[in-house]
Structure formats: structure tokens, C-alpha cells
Amino acid sequence: MPATPRPIPRHDDHDGLDLLITGGTVVDGTGAAPRRADISVRDGRIVEVGDPDPAACAPTVIDATGLTVTPGFIDLHSHADFTLLATPDAEACLRQGVTTVVTGNCGLSPFPHAPGPDPDPGVTAESLGAGQWRDAAAFAAAVHEARPAVNVALLVGHGALRTAVMGAARAQADPDQLDAMRALLATAAEQGAFGLSTGLIYAPGSFADNDELVALAAEAARHDLLYATHMRDEGDHLVEALTEALDTARAAGVRLQVSHLKAMGPANHGKVRRALALIDAAASDGLDVACDVYPYTASSTRLTSRLPHWAMDGGPSALLRHLADPAARARVLAELRPAVGRTFLPEGVVLAQLAPGAYSDRIGASIADIARDEQVEPAEAVLRVLAAHHGEAMIVNHAMAEDDVDTVLRHPSAAVASDGWVLHAPGDGHPHPRNFGTFARVLGRYTRDRGILELPDAVRRMTSLPASRLPLPDRGTVAPGQVADLVVLDPARITDRSTYAEPWQYATGVRDVLVAGRPVLRDGEPTGARPGRVLRRPAPSAQHPGQERR
């Protein structure tokens, strides 16, 4: 626990302050009880947190009377790298209080990119409409040029590593290919990346065997990186997939983050309790392991993730060839059918975003709707949509249970994360409401309204907990020496307004947001300031919280 905050120093010690936040109730991110305190800021950092000082003055004074002041929220699992360059104002983040986004999750990152093998694996930034960058440094330079309003912390995606070395091949990595992937990972670490991610339901990550995962996770451990995994299965084989992740982490000696823990499909509801018991047992045995969760009972992903892995061998272009071949198409159909009604509920799989094609006017419709309209079985409707849209379709998938969300959210190791993009409203398509409402939903629905969490603990899961996982030693708490990423919000009003039916709506209840001491949201409106930075992983020897690495 941090030391007890000291009173703001008087007289000359507070000369030169840039900003004061007065009258607020501070929820400091540690889980400690709220306390009334004023906060002084100089040169982008918190100087003092303490009792009011009538003599303190600054050019900017934020009156937070009747409101709550927290650290800026850290979105530990986002896909902002695919949209932030187009939406650097990041208004959807700011209106929830998010000041740092962690990118490169689920094995997907826009770097590294190497010339050579077929660059069409179905998992690269290019396939999602973004460019590709040579390495972490090149992507960081592009983010710096875009001047985002929020900070960015980079993970490197295993799918991107594999694609750079092996293309989209469904093959086992040979020793030379493993060495090449390790070298690319080491370069990313040297350039400031915080971790390695895997997306083991997505090609080409799904093609990797356990030896490959252990080898790369061990390289991550050598650089003290976090290993964040979207596991091989989150439905019928959830427990087996988690066991693989835990075994990989043990063998590699790496810190493990289980991404968006959930159980998909009615037959699997309740399995999160067994999963959390496995996590607790591993932690008791000394493994550094935690998880994250988003507060919704629907996921969002590519429709191709429902297909057998072999169908994506070669990427979307290969899938289209399979769908055009009667024998291959029949095989895909036969292997897809058993999932229907278990982890794949046709009435719950809703088209969210499509490239131009025959079903472009059906965004917002479910696979069950399309199947009924065309008088075909749901599995056939899936293949028709993919064939008509170049193998690319984003879905919202309603398949989880509220009780499971509650259970994971209550677990002490569970951080709050969006698994979302950075979008600007209004827009096209039918995106998941988590893009606009994750953090507000936890504070409103799950904390204030339902009492699943107490406010200090809810804030901890958005601040100091994710900061400790990366780590970000000078963010995540309200304390002297910390970077002044701060939020002023009204716990009685904070609300997620984005819904599945009407997703393009910002959250309400966050009044002011600071990034590095600069107001980016004042009185509920963006200021236009964009002081965000690409953050760099601190060196293993770095211990002083006052030394920021950017």
C-alpha cells in the first residue's frame, strides 16, 4: 500500500504549480477507502495529494466538489492499433475515463511486417483495413505523428510474428523459423513492447503447436515481457485450453495474462468457476497469472473464427477457394454444423461489419434471420455470407451468461478491459457496445446499480491492477510522483449509453480527464489537446516511479 498522502505543502513549495483539483473525493486506485483530498500537478506529474491549502494556486483549477477523482483508466486489452491512427482524438476513450490503451492483443498487431511469404493470413492489420509496419519502432513513429489524445502501450502479436516468417501456412515451425520469430520478438522488446500476445482461435496462430508457444513465451520471459493469451477454446474445451496456457507459462517461466475470460455457449455456462479455480491453484504454486474481463454477455470477432482451422490455411483467399470447391465446401459445412446450438447460436450471431457485397444491407441481422429468409440451415448461411464478402465479416456473438460475467468480475485478479477498438460516433456498421461503454458500464451497472463491486475495488481493476501487469510503475494510482493521468467523474451519473441496438453512443458521467497533466476533456467536452504518447516498457532494473519511459 502507498504511504499516507501528505498535505499539500504551503508557501514556496507550491510555487509553479500548473493545475489544482480541489474539493474532490479521491479513489486512489489501490482499493483503499475514498478520502477527501486536493491534488496539485506540476510538469505533468502529481506533486501532492492532501488536505486543502487556501494558499495553493495554479493557472488551472478544477473544482471537483461532489465528484470523485481517480487515476486514468488503463484498457489492458484493446485493439486500438487498428483504428487509433484514424481516430486520434479517442473521444470514446476519454468519455469513459480511459487514458491508456494496450494494443496488439489476440495475436494481432500491425507489426512486424517482413517481405517474403504471402502476406494474406487473415489476421494481419492489412486484412482489417490498416497498414503494416516493419517493427514496433516504425509503428510507434506513426502513432507519434498522429498525436493521439491517449497513451499507447504495445504488445506484439504472435500471428504477426508467424506471418512475417511463415506467411499463412498451416505448418509446424522449423528451428530456423522459430529462431527468426524469436529474433523479431526480441527486437520488439528492445523497442519498448510490453508483451507477447497469442490468438489461438485465429489463423495462423491456431496452427502453432505447444513447442512453438513455449519457445516464444520463453523468449518473452527472457525480456520480462507479459504473455497475454486468447486461448485455443472458450467453450466446450475451455478447461483444456486454460490448462495449456498455464502449462505454457510454467514451462517458459513467463508472466501470464488470460485474455477476456469467459465461457461460450449454454452448455458451458458455469465453467468459469473451474477456470478461476485453476488460476488460483497456479497462483498458489507461484505462477504469476491473472485475467481480464469485459462486462457484456456477447463477444465480437470475425465470423471465420467459427470455421475449422484447416479452412483458413492460406488466409481469406484460400478460404474463398475452399468455398468455391464443392467437396471442400461440403467438408467445411459438415464440420461447422456440430457447433450450431452449442458455442454458435444462430439467433445470437449478429452481423456487425461487412465489406461491400450481397449482404451489406443485412448488418444488424442475425445468422438465424438470414437462414430463415433464404430457407437454408444456419451453417450454410455462414458460408454464403463469407463467400459474398471476400471471407471477411465481423460479428457480435451473444453466447455468455450474466452470472459468469459476475463471477469473473468479482475475482481479485480480474482487470476490466474492453477488447474494443477506438471509434468515433456516429459511424457505419453495428459494432459491439464495449467500444463505447466498457468502463462506464462497470462503474454504473455493476458497481452502483447491482453492487457486484465496491467503487474502490472497481477503480483498482481499471488502474493499479492493469498497471502492475505491464508494468507501468508511474501510472495507475493517485500519489505524489505519479504521472497526472486523472479522471473526475460522477459515480451517481456515470452510464454506458451504447447498446446492441444503438451502439454509436458515448458514455456519460465523466466530466474531466487529464493526460500527463493536460486537460483532454473539460466539463464533458473534448478540449482538442492530444498529449498521448507511446509508452515504453521500463527496464527490469527501473524501480523509481518518478522516472517515466516513453
C-alpha positions as CSV (number, residue, x, y, z in Angstrom):
1,M,0.0,0.0,0.0
2,P,1.3,3.5,-0.7
3,A,2.3,5.9,2.1
4,T,-0.4,8.1,3.6
5,P,-0.8,11.2,1.4
6,R,0.8,14.3,2.8
7,P,-0.8,17.7,3.0
8,I,-0.1,20.0,0.0
9,P,3.0,22.0,1.1
10,R,2.5,25.6,1.7
11,H,4.3,28.8,0.6
12,D,7.2,28.4,-1.8
13,D,6.9,24.7,-2.2
14,H,3.7,25.0,-4.3
15,D,5.0,27.9,-6.5
16,G,4.9,27.0,-10.2
17,L,2.0,24.6,-10.0
18,D,0.3,24.0,-13.3
19,L,-3.0,22.7,-12.1
20,L,-5.1,22.0,-9.0
21,I,-8.0,19.7,-8.5
22,T,-9.9,20.8,-5.4
23,G,-12.8,19.6,-3.4
24,G,-13.0,16.1,-4.8
25,T,-13.2,12.6,-3.2
26,V,-10.1,10.7,-4.2
27,V,-10.4,7.0,-5.0
28,D,-6.7,6.4,-5.4
29,G,-6.6,3.1,-7.4
30,T,-5.2,1.0,-4.7
31,G,-8.5,-0.2,-3.4
32,A,-8.2,2.0,-0.3
33,A,-11.3,3.8,1.0
34,P,-12.2,7.1,-0.6
35,R,-10.9,10.3,1.1
36,R,-11.4,14.0,0.6
37,A,-8.2,15.5,-0.8
38,D,-6.9,18.1,-3.2
39,I,-4.4,17.3,-5.9
40,S,-1.6,19.5,-7.2
41,V,0.1,19.0,-10.6
42,R,3.4,20.3,-12.0
43,D,5.1,19.3,-15.2
44,G,2.7,16.5,-15.9
45,R,3.1,14.8,-12.5
46,I,1.3,14.8,-9.3
47,V,3.1,16.9,-6.7
48,E,0.9,16.3,-3.6
49,V,-2.3,14.7,-2.6
50,G,-3.6,16.1,0.7
51,D,-5.6,18.5,2.8
52,P,-6.9,21.7,1.2
53,D,-4.4,24.6,1.3
54,P,-6.0,28.0,0.8
55,A,-2.7,29.4,-0.3
56,A,-2.2,27.0,-3.1
57,C,-2.8,28.5,-6.6
58,A,-2.3,27.5,-10.2
59,P,-3.4,28.8,-13.6
60,T,-5.9,26.0,-13.9
61,V,-8.1,25.0,-11.1
62,I,-10.7,22.2,-11.4
63,D,-13.4,22.2,-8.8
64,A,-14.3,18.6,-8.1
65,T,-16.7,19.3,-5.2
66,G,-19.2,16.5,-5.0
67,L,-17.3,14.4,-7.6
68,T,-14.8,11.6,-7.5
69,V,-11.2,11.8,-8.7
70,T,-9.5,8.6,-9.9
71,P,-6.4,7.6,-11.8
72,G,-6.8,7.4,-15.6
73,F,-8.2,4.1,-16.6
74,I,-5.9,1.6,-18.4
75,D,-7.5,-0.6,-21.0
76,L,-5.4,-3.7,-20.7
77,H,-6.9,-5.5,-23.7
78,S,-7.8,-3.3,-26.7
79,H,-7.4,-3.4,-30.5
80,A,-6.9,0.3,-30.8
81,D,-3.9,-0.2,-33.0
82,F,-6.3,-0.9,-35.9
83,T,-8.3,2.3,-35.6
84,L,-6.4,4.9,-33.4
85,L,-4.4,6.4,-36.3
86,A,-7.8,7.3,-38.0
87,T,-9.4,8.5,-34.7
88,P,-6.5,10.0,-32.6
89,D,-8.9,12.2,-30.7
90,A,-10.1,8.9,-29.0
91,E,-13.3,10.6,-27.8
92,A,-14.9,7.2,-27.0
93,C,-12.0,6.5,-24.6
94,L,-12.0,9.9,-22.9
95,R,-15.7,9.9,-22.2
96,Q,-15.2,6.7,-20.3
97,G,-12.1,7.9,-18.5
98,V,-9.6,5.8,-20.4
99,T,-6.1,7.4,-20.7
100,T,-4.0,4.4,-21.8
101,V,-4.8,1.7,-24.3
102,V,-2.8,-1.6,-24.6
103,T,-2.7,-2.8,-28.1
104,G,-1.5,-5.8,-30.0
105,N,-3.8,-8.3,-28.3
106,C,-5.2,-11.7,-29.5
107,G,-2.0,-12.3,-31.6
108,L,-2.9,-9.3,-33.8
109,S,-0.5,-6.4,-34.2
110,P,0.3,-4.2,-37.2
111,F,4.0,-5.1,-36.8
112,P,6.3,-6.8,-37.6
113,H,5.9,-7.0,-41.3
114,A,8.6,-8.6,-43.5
115,P,8.6,-9.0,-47.2
116,G,8.6,-12.6,-48.5
117,P,5.8,-15.0,-47.8
118,D,2.2,-14.5,-48.8
119,P,1.1,-11.5,-46.6
120,D,-2.6,-12.6,-46.6
121,P,-3.1,-14.7,-43.4
122,G,-6.5,-13.3,-42.4
123,V,-5.0,-11.9,-39.1
124,T,-2.9,-9.0,-40.1
125,A,-3.6,-5.3,-39.8
126,E,-3.9,-5.2,-43.5
127,S,-6.8,-7.6,-43.5
128,L,-8.6,-5.3,-41.1
129,G,-8.1,-2.2,-43.2
130,A,-4.9,-0.8,-41.6
131,G,-1.4,-0.7,-42.9
132,Q,1.6,-2.7,-41.8
133,W,4.8,-1.5,-40.2
134,R,8.3,-3.0,-40.2
135,D,8.7,-3.1,-36.5
136,A,7.5,-1.7,-33.2
137,A,9.6,1.4,-33.7
138,A,8.1,2.2,-37.1
139,F,4.5,1.8,-35.7
140,A,5.4,3.9,-32.7
141,A,6.6,6.6,-35.0
142,A,3.3,6.5,-36.9
143,V,1.4,6.8,-33.6
144,H,3.6,9.7,-32.5
145,E,2.9,11.5,-35.8
146,A,-0.8,11.0,-35.3
147,R,-0.6,12.7,-31.9
148,P,-3.3,10.7,-30.0
149,A,-5.2,12.0,-27.0
150,V,-4.4,8.8,-25.0
151,N,-1.3,6.9,-24.3
152,V,-0.5,3.6,-26.1
153,A,1.3,0.6,-24.8
154,L,2.3,-2.1,-27.4
155,L,2.2,-5.8,-27.4
156,V,3.5,-7.8,-30.3
157,G,1.1,-10.4,-31.8
158,H,2.2,-14.0,-32.3
159,G,0.1,-14.1,-35.5
160,A,2.1,-11.1,-36.9
161,L,5.4,-12.8,-36.0
162,R,4.3,-16.0,-37.6
163,T,3.1,-14.3,-40.7
164,A,6.3,-12.3,-41.1
165,V,8.3,-15.6,-41.0
166,M,6.0,-18.2,-42.4
167,G,3.1,-16.5,-44.2
168,A,-0.3,-18.1,-43.8
169,A,1.0,-21.7,-43.9
170,R,-0.7,-24.3,-41.7
171,A,2.6,-25.9,-40.8
172,Q,4.9,-26.6,-37.9
173,A,7.7,-24.0,-37.4
174,D,11.1,-25.5,-38.0
175,P,14.1,-24.5,-35.9
176,D,15.2,-21.7,-38.3
177,Q,11.7,-20.3,-38.4
178,L,11.5,-20.4,-34.6
179,D,14.8,-18.5,-34.3
180,A,13.5,-15.9,-36.8
181,M,10.3,-15.4,-34.7
182,R,12.4,-15.1,-31.5
183,A,14.6,-12.5,-33.1
184,L,11.6,-10.4,-34.2
185,L,10.2,-10.7,-30.7
186,A,13.5,-9.6,-29.1
187,T,13.6,-6.6,-31.4
188,A,10.1,-5.6,-30.3
189,A,11.2,-5.9,-26.7
190,E,14.2,-3.8,-27.3
191,Q,12.0,-1.2,-28.9
192,G,9.8,-1.0,-25.8
193,A,7.0,-3.5,-26.3
194,F,5.4,-4.7,-23.1
195,G,4.4,-8.2,-24.1
196,L,3.6,-11.1,-26.5
197,S,0.1,-12.0,-27.3
198,T,-1.5,-15.0,-28.9
199,G,-4.8,-15.5,-30.6
200,L,-5.1,-19.3,-30.7
201,I,-8.5,-19.4,-32.3
202,Y,-7.3,-17.3,-35.3
203,A,-5.2,-18.4,-38.2
204,P,-2.2,-18.5,-38.3
205,G,-1.8,-18.6,-34.6
206,S,-4.1,-21.6,-34.4
207,F,-1.6,-23.5,-36.5
208,A,1.1,-23.3,-33.8
209,D,1.9,-26.3,-31.6
210,N,2.8,-26.1,-28.0
211,D,6.5,-26.3,-28.6
212,E,6.3,-23.1,-30.7
213,L,4.3,-21.3,-28.0
214,V,6.7,-22.4,-25.2
215,A,9.7,-21.2,-27.3
216,L,8.3,-17.8,-27.9
217,A,6.9,-17.4,-24.4
218,A,10.4,-18.3,-23.0
219,E,11.8,-15.5,-25.2
220,A,9.2,-13.2,-23.8
221,A,10.3,-14.2,-20.3
222,R,13.9,-13.5,-21.1
223,H,12.9,-9.9,-21.7
224,D,10.5,-9.8,-18.8
225,L,7.5,-9.4,-21.1
226,L,3.9,-10.3,-20.3
227,Y,2.4,-13.2,-22.1
228,A,-1.3,-12.4,-22.9
229,T,-3.3,-15.2,-24.5
230,H,-6.6,-15.5,-26.2
231,M,-6.8,-19.3,-25.6
232,R,-7.5,-22.0,-28.1
233,D,-11.0,-22.5,-26.9
234,E,-13.5,-20.6,-24.7
235,G,-16.4,-23.1,-25.0
236,D,-16.5,-26.9,-24.9
237,H,-12.8,-27.1,-24.2
238,L,-12.3,-24.1,-22.0
239,V,-10.7,-26.0,-19.2
240,E,-8.3,-27.8,-21.5
241,A,-7.3,-24.6,-23.2
242,L,-6.6,-22.9,-19.9
243,T,-4.6,-25.9,-18.8
244,E,-2.5,-25.5,-22.0
245,A,-2.0,-21.8,-21.2
246,L,-0.9,-22.4,-17.6
247,D,1.4,-25.2,-18.7
248,T,3.0,-23.0,-21.4
249,A,3.6,-20.3,-18.8
250,R,5.1,-22.7,-16.3
251,A,7.4,-24.2,-18.9
252,A,8.5,-20.8,-20.2
253,G,8.7,-19.1,-16.8
254,V,6.6,-16.2,-18.2
255,R,4.0,-14.0,-16.5
256,L,0.6,-15.0,-17.9
257,Q,-2.5,-12.8,-18.6
258,V,-5.6,-14.8,-19.6
259,S,-7.5,-12.6,-22.0
260,H,-11.2,-11.9,-21.7
261,L,-12.0,-15.0,-19.6
262,K,-15.5,-16.4,-20.4
263,A,-17.5,-19.5,-21.3
264,M,-19.2,-19.6,-24.6
265,G,-22.5,-21.4,-25.2
266,P,-25.2,-22.5,-22.8
267,A,-23.7,-26.0,-22.4
268,N,-20.6,-24.3,-21.0
269,H,-22.1,-21.7,-18.7
270,G,-20.6,-22.0,-15.2
271,K,-17.2,-23.4,-16.4
272,V,-15.6,-20.1,-15.4
273,R,-15.7,-21.3,-11.8
274,R,-13.5,-24.2,-12.7
275,A,-11.2,-21.9,-14.7
276,L,-10.8,-19.5,-11.9
277,A,-10.0,-22.4,-9.5
278,L,-7.2,-23.5,-11.9
279,I,-5.9,-19.9,-11.9
280,D,-6.0,-19.7,-8.1
281,A,-4.2,-23.1,-7.8
282,A,-1.5,-22.0,-10.3
283,A,-1.0,-18.7,-8.4
284,S,-0.7,-20.6,-5.1
285,D,2.0,-22.7,-6.7
286,G,3.9,-19.5,-7.6
287,L,2.9,-18.7,-11.2
288,D,2.3,-15.1,-11.9
289,V,-1.1,-15.3,-13.5
290,A,-4.2,-13.0,-13.8
291,C,-7.1,-12.5,-16.2
292,D,-9.3,-9.7,-17.6
293,V,-12.9,-9.5,-18.5
294,Y,-15.4,-7.2,-20.2
295,P,-18.9,-6.6,-18.8
296,Y,-21.0,-8.0,-21.6
297,T,-22.6,-11.3,-22.4
298,A,-21.7,-11.0,-26.1
299,S,-18.3,-11.2,-27.7
300,S,-17.2,-9.8,-31.1
301,T,-14.9,-11.3,-33.6
302,R,-14.5,-12.4,-37.2
303,L,-17.1,-14.9,-38.5
304,T,-14.2,-17.0,-39.8
305,S,-13.3,-17.8,-36.2
306,R,-16.2,-20.3,-36.2
307,L,-14.7,-22.3,-39.0
308,P,-12.5,-25.4,-38.8
309,H,-8.8,-24.3,-38.7
310,W,-7.8,-26.0,-41.9
311,A,-10.3,-23.9,-43.8
312,M,-8.2,-20.8,-43.1
313,D,-4.9,-22.5,-44.2
314,G,-3.6,-19.8,-46.6
315,G,-5.8,-17.0,-45.3
316,P,-9.1,-15.5,-46.7
317,S,-8.0,-16.1,-50.3
318,A,-7.6,-19.8,-49.6
319,L,-11.0,-19.9,-47.8
320,L,-12.7,-18.4,-50.9
321,R,-11.1,-21.2,-53.0
322,H,-12.4,-23.8,-50.5
323,L,-15.9,-22.3,-50.6
324,A,-15.9,-22.4,-54.4
325,D,-14.9,-26.1,-54.4
326,P,-18.0,-28.3,-53.8
327,A,-16.1,-31.0,-52.0
328,A,-14.2,-28.6,-49.7
329,R,-17.3,-26.6,-49.1
330,A,-19.2,-29.7,-48.1
331,R,-16.4,-30.6,-45.6
332,V,-16.5,-27.1,-44.1
333,L,-20.3,-27.3,-43.7
334,A,-20.1,-30.8,-42.1
335,E,-17.5,-29.6,-39.5
336,L,-19.4,-26.4,-38.8
337,R,-22.7,-28.0,-38.1
338,P,-21.9,-29.6,-34.7
339,A,-21.1,-26.1,-33.2
340,V,-24.5,-24.8,-34.1
341,G,-26.6,-24.6,-31.0
342,R,-23.6,-25.1,-28.6
343,T,-21.0,-22.4,-28.9
344,F,-22.5,-21.0,-32.1
345,L,-26.1,-19.8,-31.5
346,P,-27.5,-18.6,-34.9
347,E,-30.0,-16.2,-33.3
348,G,-27.2,-14.7,-31.3
349,V,-24.6,-14.2,-34.1
350,V,-25.3,-10.7,-35.5
351,L,-23.5,-9.2,-38.5
352,A,-21.6,-6.1,-37.3
353,Q,-19.4,-5.0,-40.2
354,L,-19.1,-6.2,-43.8
355,A,-17.1,-5.3,-46.8
356,P,-19.3,-4.3,-49.8
357,G,-21.2,-7.3,-51.0
358,A,-24.6,-9.1,-51.3
359,Y,-25.4,-8.9,-47.6
360,S,-24.2,-5.3,-46.9
361,D,-27.8,-4.3,-46.2
362,R,-28.2,-7.1,-43.6
363,I,-25.8,-5.5,-41.0
364,G,-27.6,-5.9,-37.7
365,A,-29.3,-9.1,-38.8
366,S,-28.5,-12.5,-37.2
367,I,-27.4,-15.6,-39.0
368,A,-30.8,-17.1,-38.0
369,D,-32.5,-14.2,-39.8
370,I,-30.6,-14.8,-43.0
371,A,-31.1,-18.6,-42.8
372,R,-34.9,-18.1,-42.4
373,D,-35.1,-15.6,-45.2
374,E,-33.1,-17.8,-47.6
375,Q,-34.6,-21.1,-46.3
376,V,-31.2,-22.7,-45.6
377,E,-29.6,-24.1,-42.5
378,P,-27.6,-21.7,-40.4
379,A,-24.2,-23.2,-41.3
380,E,-25.0,-22.7,-45.0
381,A,-25.9,-19.1,-44.2
382,V,-22.5,-18.5,-42.6
383,L,-20.7,-19.8,-45.7
384,R,-22.9,-17.7,-48.0
385,V,-22.1,-14.5,-46.1
386,L,-18.3,-15.3,-46.1
387,A,-18.3,-16.1,-49.8
388,A,-20.1,-12.9,-50.7
389,H,-17.8,-10.7,-48.6
390,H,-14.3,-11.9,-49.5
391,G,-14.1,-14.1,-46.4
392,E,-14.3,-11.1,-44.1
393,A,-17.2,-10.4,-41.7
394,M,-17.2,-9.1,-38.2
395,I,-19.9,-10.4,-35.8
396,V,-21.3,-9.8,-32.4
397,N,-21.9,-13.2,-30.8
398,H,-24.4,-13.5,-27.9
399,A,-23.3,-16.7,-26.1
400,M,-22.3,-15.9,-22.5
401,A,-24.2,-15.9,-19.2
402,E,-24.5,-12.8,-16.9
403,D,-23.7,-15.0,-13.9
404,D,-20.4,-15.9,-15.4
405,V,-19.6,-12.3,-16.0
406,D,-20.4,-11.5,-12.4
407,T,-18.2,-14.4,-11.2
408,V,-15.1,-13.4,-13.2
409,L,-15.6,-9.7,-12.4
410,R,-15.6,-10.5,-8.6
411,H,-12.3,-12.4,-8.8
412,P,-9.4,-10.4,-7.3
413,S,-7.1,-10.9,-10.3
414,A,-9.6,-9.8,-12.9
415,A,-8.9,-6.5,-14.6
416,V,-11.5,-4.6,-16.6
417,A,-10.7,-4.4,-20.3
418,S,-12.8,-3.6,-23.4
419,D,-11.4,-5.9,-26.2
420,G,-12.5,-3.0,-28.4
421,W,-11.5,-0.5,-31.0
422,V,-11.3,3.3,-30.8
423,L,-14.3,4.5,-32.8
424,H,-15.8,7.9,-33.4
425,A,-19.5,8.3,-33.2
426,P,-21.6,8.4,-35.3
427,G,-20.4,5.7,-37.7
428,D,-21.2,2.8,-40.0
429,G,-21.9,-0.7,-39.1
430,H,-23.2,-2.3,-35.9
431,P,-20.2,-2.5,-33.6
432,H,-20.2,-4.0,-30.1
433,P,-21.2,-1.5,-27.4
434,R,-18.0,-2.3,-25.5
435,N,-16.2,0.1,-27.8
436,F,-18.1,2.9,-26.1
437,G,-19.2,1.7,-22.7
438,T,-17.0,-0.9,-21.0
439,F,-15.6,1.2,-18.1
440,A,-18.7,3.3,-17.6
441,R,-20.8,0.0,-17.5
442,V,-18.7,-1.5,-14.8
443,L,-18.9,1.7,-12.7
444,G,-22.6,2.2,-13.3
445,R,-24.4,-1.1,-13.8
446,Y,-22.0,-3.5,-12.0
447,T,-20.9,-1.2,-9.2
448,R,-23.5,1.5,-8.4
449,D,-26.7,-0.4,-9.6
450,R,-26.0,-4.0,-8.9
451,G,-23.4,-3.9,-6.2
452,I,-21.2,-6.6,-7.7
453,L,-18.1,-4.5,-6.9
454,E,-17.5,-1.7,-4.4
455,L,-16.3,1.6,-6.0
456,P,-12.6,1.4,-4.7
457,D,-12.2,-2.1,-6.0
458,A,-13.8,-1.4,-9.3
459,V,-11.4,1.5,-9.8
460,R,-8.5,-0.7,-8.8
461,R,-9.4,-3.2,-11.6
462,M,-9.1,-0.3,-14.1
463,T,-6.0,1.4,-12.8
464,S,-3.4,-0.1,-10.5
465,L,-4.2,-3.7,-11.4
466,P,-3.6,-3.3,-15.2
467,A,-0.6,-1.0,-14.4
468,S,1.0,-3.7,-12.3
469,R,0.6,-6.3,-15.1
470,L,2.5,-4.5,-17.8
471,P,4.1,-2.9,-15.7
472,L,3.5,0.9,-15.7
473,P,5.1,1.9,-12.3
474,D,4.3,5.6,-12.6
475,R,0.6,5.2,-13.6
476,G,-2.4,3.6,-12.0
477,T,-2.6,5.4,-8.6
478,V,-3.2,8.9,-7.4
479,A,0.0,9.6,-5.4
480,P,2.9,12.1,-5.4
481,G,5.4,11.4,-8.3
482,Q,2.9,9.6,-10.5
483,V,2.1,10.8,-14.0
484,A,-1.0,13.0,-13.8
485,D,-3.4,10.8,-15.8
486,L,-6.5,11.7,-13.8
487,V,-10.3,11.5,-14.1
488,V,-13.1,13.5,-12.5
489,L,-16.4,11.6,-12.6
490,D,-19.8,11.5,-11.0
491,P,-20.4,7.9,-9.7
492,A,-24.2,8.7,-9.4
493,R,-24.4,9.6,-13.1
494,I,-21.9,7.5,-14.9
495,T,-23.7,5.4,-17.5
496,D,-23.0,3.4,-20.6
497,R,-25.4,4.5,-23.3
498,S,-24.2,2.3,-26.1
499,T,-26.5,-0.7,-26.7
500,Y,-26.5,-3.6,-29.1
501,A,-29.4,-2.0,-30.9
502,E,-28.0,1.6,-30.8
503,P,-24.2,1.2,-30.4
504,W,-23.0,4.6,-31.6
505,Q,-23.5,6.4,-28.3
506,Y,-20.8,7.8,-25.9
507,A,-20.8,7.2,-22.2
508,T,-21.9,9.9,-19.8
509,G,-20.8,10.9,-16.3
510,V,-17.1,11.6,-16.8
511,R,-16.6,15.3,-16.5
512,D,-12.8,15.9,-16.8
513,V,-9.9,13.9,-18.0
514,L,-6.2,14.8,-17.7
515,V,-3.4,13.0,-19.7
516,A,0.1,13.9,-18.3
517,G,-1.5,16.9,-16.5
518,R,-3.1,18.3,-19.6
519,P,-6.9,18.5,-19.8
520,V,-8.2,16.5,-22.7
521,L,-11.8,16.5,-21.5
522,R,-13.3,19.6,-19.6
523,D,-16.8,19.9,-18.5
524,G,-17.7,16.8,-20.5
525,E,-16.3,18.0,-23.8
526,P,-13.0,17.3,-25.6
527,T,-10.5,20.1,-25.4
528,G,-8.7,19.2,-28.6
529,A,-5.4,18.6,-26.7
530,R,-3.7,15.3,-27.8
531,P,-0.8,14.7,-25.4
532,G,-0.8,10.9,-25.5
533,R,2.4,9.0,-26.1
534,V,3.7,5.6,-27.0
535,L,4.9,4.3,-23.6
536,R,8.0,2.1,-23.4
537,R,8.4,-0.9,-21.1
538,P,10.6,0.1,-18.2
539,A,14.0,-1.7,-17.9
540,P,13.9,-4.6,-15.4
541,S,16.1,-2.5,-13.1
542,A,13.9,0.5,-13.1
543,Q,12.2,0.9,-9.8
544,H,11.7,4.6,-9.3
545,P,8.1,5.6,-10.0
546,G,9.1,9.1,-10.9
547,Q,11.0,8.1,-14.0
548,E,8.7,7.7,-17.0
549,R,9.9,5.9,-20.0
550,R,8.2,7.0,-23.2
